[in-house]
Amino acid sequence: MDRITERIKDCLKDVPEYVAGKSIEEVKQKYRLNRVVKLASNENPYGASKKAIKAFREFGDFHIYPKTDFVELREKIAEYVEVNADRIVLGAGMDGVLENIFKMFLNAGDEVIISIPSFPYYHTLTKIHCAKDVQVNRGEDFTMNVDAVLDKTNEKTKIIIVCSPNNPTGNVESREDIKRLIEETDALVFIDEAYVEFSDNDLMDLVDYENIVVARTFSKAFALANLRIGYAVMHEDLRKEYMKVSTPFPLSTSAVNAAIAALDDLEYTKRCIKLIVEERERLMKELSKFFKVYPSQANFLFVKSGVKAKTIAEELMKRGVIVRDCSNFIGCDEYSLRISVGRKEDNDFLLEALDDLKAEGIL
Ligand SMILES: *Cc1c(COP(=O)(O)O)cnc(C)c1O
């Protein structure tokens, strides 16, 4: 008899398993440390709004299925992004939104254009759908090469990814470039604005084109990563199709209530953003003593040095600081690191560890 795994669809063979970074607890145990700071997953280090936490805890009807339309949250989001609520969809994190969009558009053999390096899940999802991830190199400053992207477009191209600010490089795309891209292609342009709150440049005003989706999340600036709430704005006709592919109950009522409360407490999120942006600018200056640091409009910094990222990440981990080695990102070299911006004391702890590495001749 054949092994059951041989019956699994062929294209899954090319799909890498997601390897999450080490947790604070794991690192504490492994290296017998009291203090560990995680600057690896671009989380908001200040935690969620107290009002959001309270709203989450107040709901207890766990035996009842959640609503499916979540009008109240969609109306709050509509107010926040200044579009009509009829054009907003929700998902289990932006990952869930991406999953639904890929389900809607991709047949086996179709193509998705990804400017590299970028968020690894785009490649994974493309392959899960037996489609091809067409990779286009970014420029020196990591902005997209729109002409090269348009050159690679053909009748099989279903989705073109724009990630702005881009993970892991932190740069944003110009409105004019993306407007031209949208106008010159028939493919869907998926705009990932997971980090837009940390940036002074958003692309939401392009959303009236029919072939665009702008997606955002409550995981980063709003500090609700664990609750898995993402959303997107799209044409109403697209929304109808989206609702067909979405699982019937993608979000829990507790999570939705927390997101509503977070939007009611926008002042809290704005304070976090201000602190993080200030620290980003300070950290950028301080890190330039050790690395080449790229300008960032997100809550992380992309850095390179002459020492392998793997070595630096390991040595920092031994000293209680977790950062993201990006050498396994498609399109990154082995010297690429991503460092999330923490609280002042977290960043200082990182800087002390880097001083150590320098003193010991590792850096
Ligand atoms: C974190 C992240 C997401 C996904 O966030 P969710 O937690 O699934 O909402 C999407 N895109 C980028 C670029 C990210 O960094």
Ligand as a Chemical Component Dictionary entry (heavy atoms), coordinates in Angstrom:
data_LIG
# 
_chem_comp.id                   LIG 
_chem_comp.type                 NON-POLYMER 
_chem_comp.pdbx_formal_charge   0 
_chem_comp.three_letter_code    LIG 
# 
loop_
_chem_comp_atom.comp_id 
_chem_comp_atom.atom_id 
_chem_comp_atom.alt_atom_id 
_chem_comp_atom.type_symbol 
_chem_comp_atom.charge 
_chem_comp_atom.model_Cartn_x 
_chem_comp_atom.model_Cartn_y 
_chem_comp_atom.model_Cartn_z 
_chem_comp_atom.pdbx_ordinal 
LIG C1 C1 C 0 2.733  40.726 10.584 1  
LIG C2 C2 C 0 2.432  40.860 9.136  2  
LIG C3 C3 C 0 1.226  40.422 8.576  3  
LIG C4 C4 C 0 0.223  39.542 9.255  4  
LIG O1 O1 O 0 -0.250 39.936 10.385 5  
LIG P1 P1 P 0 -1.483 39.197 11.093 6  
LIG O2 O2 O 0 -0.996 38.993 12.480 7  
LIG O3 O3 O 0 -1.792 37.917 10.382 8  
LIG O4 O4 O 0 -2.592 40.176 10.991 9  
LIG C5 C5 C 0 0.982  40.668 7.247  10 
LIG N1 N1 N 0 1.881  41.285 6.485  11 
LIG C6 C6 C 0 3.061  41.689 6.969  12 
LIG C7 C7 C 0 4.016  42.361 6.059  13 
LIG C8 C8 C 0 3.393  41.463 8.299  14 
LIG O5 O5 O 0 4.601  41.789 8.742  15 
# 
loop_
_chem_comp_bond.comp_id 
_chem_comp_bond.atom_id_1 
_chem_comp_bond.atom_id_2 
_chem_comp_bond.value_order 
_chem_comp_bond.pdbx_ordinal 
LIG C1 C2 SING 1  
LIG C2 C3 SING 2  
LIG C2 C8 DOUB 3  
LIG C3 C4 SING 4  
LIG C3 C5 DOUB 5  
LIG C4 O1 SING 6  
LIG O1 P1 SING 7  
LIG P1 O2 DOUB 8  
LIG P1 O3 SING 9  
LIG P1 O4 SING 10 
LIG C5 N1 SING 11 
LIG N1 C6 DOUB 12 
LIG C6 C7 SING 13 
LIG C6 C8 SING 14 
LIG C8 O5 SING 15 
# 
